[in-house]
Amino acid sequence: MKHFYKLLSLSLIVATYANSQETINAKLLDSVSQQPIAYATISTSQNSGVISNNNGDFVLYLKENLSDRDSLFIRCLGYEPKHFLIKKFTDSIITLSPKSIELKEVLVSNNIYSVEEIIDKIKKNLNTNYDFSFSKSRLFYRSSEYSNILKNSVNIKKSTIPEFNQIFVDSLLLVMPKNADVYTEILGDLYSETGNQNSQKLDIIKASHLYDKNKEVSFEDLEEKFNKIIKKHVKRDSYFKIKSGLFGINTEIDSSFFETSTSNDAKHTQVIIEEKNKIETERKKDFLNYRKSEISKIQHNSFIFEDSDMNFLEKNNRYNFKIEDYSFLNDDFVYKISFTPKRKEDYKGIIYVNTDDFAIIRIDYQNVKFLKNFNLLGLSYTHFLRKGTLIYYKKENNKYALRYADTENGNKFGIDRPLKIIEKNKNTRGRRKQNELSSNIHFIISNKQKMELVVFDNLAITEPEFINFIEKPKIKPVYLPKYDPDFWRGYNIIEPNQAIKDFKSMN
């Protein structure tokens, strides 16, 4: 028995050591400020790696058969690079030292150019610096969506249908969730022709959908309640006259609405239901194309494309540029240049430009004003936030490709106006008006979405290889009611933030 316990202890030690070599889990900090370092590249000598998240955290899954000489490399803009032998690495906190710039490095690194000359050289070298060919990219995508109802009020002023009263409306408002968080994660291979949004195919390896089903509003249940009330009170051949503010709309009621579910005509009502839930239905029915479109938007919101919102190169006369500083990214010496709009443009930001080939290797941008601001007759919409980061790296063919991108959007939608619904019947003698519902409605909904994209590998492929790849269109994400740390075990992804780790559905 004693030998058994010794053997068990030895097995546990070996298992623990083996497990410790499967992953590296650590946090990056600035050695001076002790602040987290985001967007650092952590890779091995086997050319696989990840990027630290906003909190400086990362988890790196290691390949098998590591040698004693395999190293961990850590690189980040403005910091001295570090490397460790993997088998001797045991730290959970890694500090990076800011890399100091000496004046002689600035003077001897290149000619002294004005900021206008630098911008001209960036534009001139744009097509030769960046890879626009067909490629296959292993990527990880995460979307974090947050919705909050800031105001929801419906005040019933008059109703001739007894069931449509204030108590009934309040009960509907009560079941509507006031806030909801939704997280979608995808690991896959993207086959694409860079620059062509219509030439993209996505092979999803694994995907998850983390949200609380209890916070979903069931439109089918609400429709069933409304249908029972309407069938009881609304006459055949009726139509609704809807008034809101200065406008009125007549809406015919299909006679099939009053038929039983066994009637063939009743199938037409399904069309109405599907139309009401168009966006939600598209997300659920066509997960692949919906998310592929989101990934495409992130990639193509870049200065390397002429139709991008990042037009500071294409229309550089509309911006002010200033050399703010010099820095290092890996072993590359870079200009740090700020841009701000002169008049009506929407964005400001910082670009980091390689002094050797004048390639932009990183951009941080943010809107300087509302991108959309609409308010008319009680309807309002404001797109108040859009900011993000793009990071490029140089491939073996000396062309630059996207390594990391994130974008954050915020908008607010509101309705504050009277609403009157009048039922009329053209076949009723005398007074055509049958029923009336008069109310005031006031809703304000705030939405934020953050999307992140990491490209781990970018391999050149031929056009026939792209054409011959066939997507699997019916793939669905795995539903997760709470964060599961084991779901992505063995896969390199962006380490989730604390909000995702703490997420758990209500019972």
N, C-alpha and C positions, 0 to 999 in steps of 0.2 A: 504493500500500500504506500509506503514511504517513497518507493521508486516511482510509483504512479504520480504522486504529487510533484516530485521533482521534474518528471517528464512533462506534466501539464504546465508547470511554471516556465520551463524552458520553451515550450511551444508558444505560450502567451508572449514571452519576450521576443521570440523570433517573429511572431505575427505582428506585434506592435512595431518592431523595427521595419518590417516589410511594408506595413501600412504607412509609416512615416515617410518612406521613400516613394510612395505612390503619389503623394500630393505635397505641394508647398503652399502653405496658407500664412500670409503675412500682411503687414500694413506698412506703407511708406510714409515717412515723415521728413519734413525739412529739418536739418540738423540745427539750424539757428532759431527759427520761429516755432518749431515743433508742430507746424500745421500739416494736415494731410496733403499728399502730392497726388493729384489726379492725372490721368491720361499718360502715365509712364508706361513704357513698353518693357515687359518682362518676358525674356525668351531664353531658350537653352541653345547649346551648341549644336543641337539637332534641328535647329531652325523651326521650332514651334513655340508659341507663346501667347500671352494675353495682355490686356491693358487694365491698369488699376482704375477703379471707379471713383466717383466724386469724393469718397471718404478715404481714398488711398488704399483700399483693401483689394486683394486679389487672391485667387486660388488657381494654382497651376497643376494640372494633372500630367504626370511624367510618363514618358514611354518606357517600355520594358528594356531590359538589358543595358542599363546605364553603365558606362565605364568609369573608372576612377578619375578620368580627365574631363568628363562632361561638366560643363559650367553653367551657372545661371547668370545671365546678363541683364542689367537694369539700366535703362536709358530714359532721360526725360529732358525736355527743353529747359536750358538754364542751369542744369545740374551736372556735377561730375559723374560720369558713368561708373558703375560698380559691377564686379563679377565675383562669384563664389564657386568653389567646387561643390557640386550638388550633394555628394555623399557626406560632406562635412558641414552642410548647412543645417542649423538648428534654430535660428532666430525667428521670432514672430513679429518683431519690430525692426525695420530697416531704415536707417537714416541716410539721406543723400545731402551732400554739401553743395551749396550754390557755387557755380563755376564763375570765378572772377575774370573780368576782361581787362587786359592791359592795353594801353594806348598803342604800343608797338604792334600788337596783334591786329589792331584796326588798320594801321598804316601799311603793314606789309602784306595783309591778306589779299588786298585787291586795290584797284584804283579808287580814288575818292570820287564818288558820283553824287550828283544832286538827286533829290528824291524824284524829280521829274524824269531824269535819265533812267533811274531804276525802274520806274513804272513803264517807260517805253520799252526797256529790255525785257520786262516780264511779259508784255504783250507780244513782242517780237518772237520770243522763245516758247510761247504757250503751246503751239501745236507740236513742237519737237520734244518738249519736256514731259508731256503727259501721254499715257498709253490710251489710245482710242480703238484698239483692235478687239477682236473676239477673245473672250476669256471665260474661265471657270473659276469662281471664287467660293471658298468655304467661308461662311459668315454666320454670325449670331445677331439676331434682332430682338429687341425688347421694346414693347409699347406699354407705358404706364398712363392710364387715363383716370382722371378725377372729376366727378360731377357733383355739384352742390346746388340745391334749390334754396336760393336766398329768400325768396318770397313766393308763397302760393296762397292766393285768396280768391274765392268766388262768392260774391254776395248776391243772393237771390232776392230780387225786388218784387217780382210777380211771377206766379206760376198757376196755370189752370189745370195742370196735371198733378194730382195729389202726391204721387210718388216722387216727382221732381221738386223736392223741397230742400230747405237749407240743411236739414239733418242728413238727407241722402248724399248731397254734394260734399258735406263735411266728412262723411264716412269714406268717400272716394279719395278725398285729399289725404285722409289719415293713413290709408294703405300705401300711398305713394312714398317711396323712400326719399329722405331729404338729402342723402349723399350716397355715393357709390364709388368704389375703387375697382378697376379692372386692369389686369396685367396679362399680356400676351408675350410669349417667348418662342422663338423659332431658331433651330439650327438647321442649316441646309446648304446646298450648293446652287449658286446662281450662275446660269449660263447666259451670257449677254454680249452685246456689242456696245461698248462704252459710247455714250452720246446718243443712242437710239432707244428711246423709252419704249418703243413697240417691239424691240428685239430683246426680250428677256424671258427666260424660262427658269422656274424654281423647282428644285428637287428637295422637298422637305424631309429631313432625316428624323427629326423629333420636334414636337411642338406642344406647348401647354397653354391653358387658359385658366387663369386664377381669378376667381370672382365669387361673390356671394349670391347664390340663386334666390335667396330670400329677399334680396333688394331689387329683383327684377319685377317690373310692373307687368302683370299678365293682362295684355290687351284683350285676349280672348274672354277672360272672366268679366272684364268691364263691359265688353260688347254684349255678352250674354245678358247682363243686368239691364243694359239699355234696351236691347231687343225685346225683352219681355214687357217692359213698360210701354215701348212704342207700339208693339203689336196690340196691346190692350186698348190704347186710346186713339191711335191714328187711323183714320178711315182710308179705304181703298181710293186710289186716284188722287190722293193728297200730294201736296208738295210743300216744301218748307221755304219760307222767305226769311233769309238770315240778314240781320242788320247789325252792323258794328261801326259806330262812328257815322261817317257820311255815306257809307256804301251799303247797298242791299244786293243779295244774290238769291235767285230762285233755284231750288234744288228739287228735282223730281224724285219721287219714291218709287222704286221698281216694284211692280205688283208681286214679283216672286218673293219679296220680303215677307209676304203674308202666307206663303204656301208652307206646307209641312216639309220636313227634311227628306221625305220620300219622293217629292216631286223632282223631275229632271230640271225644272227651272231654278230650283233652289241652289243649284251649283253656281249660278251667277253671283251669289252673295260672297262666294269665296274670293272672287276677283276683288271685291271691295275690301275685304279683310287684308289681302295681300298688298293692296295699294297703300293702305294705312300704315303698314309696317314694313315699307320698302327697304329702308336702310338696315333695320335689324335683320330682315330676311336675307338680304344680300350678304351680310356678314356671316350668317350661319350657313347659308347654302353654298357660298363660293369663297370659302376661307382662303384658298390658295391665291386667287386673283386679287382679292381685296388686299391682302397683306403684301403681295408682290407689288401692287400699285403703291402702297405706303413706302416700301423699300426703295422703289424707283424715285419717288419724290425726294427722299433724303439724299440719294446719290446725285440727282440732277439739280438740286438747289446749290450749285457750285459755280464759282467764278470761271471755270473752264468751259462753260456752256453759254452761248450767246443769249439764250432765252431765259436765263436765270435771273432771279431777283437780286442776286449779288452782282450788280452791273457797274461796280466801281472801276473795273478795267475798261469795259466797253464804252462807258460814258465817263471817263476819268475827269473831263473838264467840269463835271458837276460836283466834284469832291475836293476837299482840302487834304493833302497828304503831308505827313511829318515824320522824320526819322526820330524815333523816341529813344532807341538804345541799340546795343549789339548784344548778341547772345550766342550760345552754342546749343545745337541739337545733335546728339551723338558727337561725331567729330566735325560736323559741318558748322561753319561760321555763318551767322544769319543777321540780316537787318531786321529790326523790330520797327514797323511802320504803322502809324495810326491813320485812319481815314474817317472823315466826318463830312456830311453833306453840306453843300453851300446853300442850297435853297430847299427844294421840294422832295429830295430823295428820302428814303425811309430808314436807312441803316447807317450805323457807325460800327467801327471795329478795329481790330489789330491784325496785321498780316506779318508772317515771319518768312523772310525771303533768303534763300541760299545765295551767298555772295559769289559762288563759282558759276552757277548756271542760271541764276535769277528765276528759280522755280519757287513758287509759294508752297511751303511745306506745312503751314498751319494758318488757319484763320479763326478768330473769335469775333462774333458779330451779334448785334442786338438792335432792335428797332428803336428809333428816336421819337416816334409819334404813333398815334393810333393808325393801324394799317387800314381799317375800315371803321367808320363810325356813322351809323344810320339811325335816325330817329324821326318818325313821321306817323302822325295820327295814332299814337299810343304803341306803335311797334318800334323796337330798338334792337340794334345789333352792334357790338363793339368787338373788334379784333385788337386787343390791347397789348398782346405780348407775342414776340417771336425772337428767339435768340438761339445760338448754337455754336458748334465747333466742328471744323473739318481738319483732319490730319492726314497728310500724304507721306508715303515712304518710297524710296528708290528701289526698283526691282533690279534683278541681275542684268537686264538689258538696258540699264541706265534710264529707263522711263519711270515716271512717278505714277502710283496708283493709290486709291483711297485705302487707308488703314482703319480710320475711325471717324464716325460722324454722330453727332447728336443734335436734335432740334427740339425746342420747347415752344408750344403754342398755347395761348390763353384767349378765350373769348367769353362774351356775356350776351345773353339773349333775354329780351323782356317784352311782355305784353301788359298794357295798362289801358283798358278801354271798355266801354259798355258793349254788351252782346245781347241781342234780342232775336229769338227764334219764333216765328209765327207759322203755324200750320194752316194752310188753306186747301180747299177742295173745290175743284172747278165743276163737279157734278152735283153739288149740294145747292138746292134752291134757297133763295134768300141770302142770308149772311154766309159768305164763303169762309170767313175766319172761324177756325175750329178751336185751336188752342194757342196759347202764347206763353213763352218763357222769357223773362226779362232779368238781366243780371249785369253785374260789373265783375270783370276778371282782372287779376293782377298777378303775373308770374315773372320771376327773375331767376334765370338759371346760369350758373357759371361753370365753364368747362376748361380743364387744362389737360394737355397731353404732352408727354415727353417720349420721344423715340430715340433709341440708341442702336448703333450698328457697328460691329467690329468685323473686319475682314482678316481672316487668319492666313489664308493662302490665296494667291492670285496667279493662275497658270494660263499661259497662252493656249488657245485652241484654234482650230481651223473653222471656216464657215460651214463646211459639210458636217463637222462634229456638232456644231450648234444646231443645224437643221435636223439632224438625225436624232437628237435627244427628244424624248417624248415625256411630257409631264404626267403626273398622277393627280388628276384634278379633284378627286373626291376625298382627299385626305382630310382628316379632322384633327383638331388639337385635343389633347387629353385634358379633361376638366379636373381642376384641383380646388377643393373647397378651402384649403389652407396651404400655407407654404410648406413644401416638402424638400428638405435639404438633400434627399437621396435621389430626387428625380433626375438631376443633371450630373450625378456622380459618374466620373469617368470622362466627362466632356468639358472642354475648356470654353467658358462663357465669361460674360461680365459679372463679377460678384454682385449679387443683389444688395440694395440698400436696406436700411433697418425697417422701413415701412413695409417692404415686401416680406421680410423675414417675420415680422410681427402679424402679418395678415392671417385672419381666421374668420370663417363664416360664422354667422349667428346660428345657434341651434334652432 
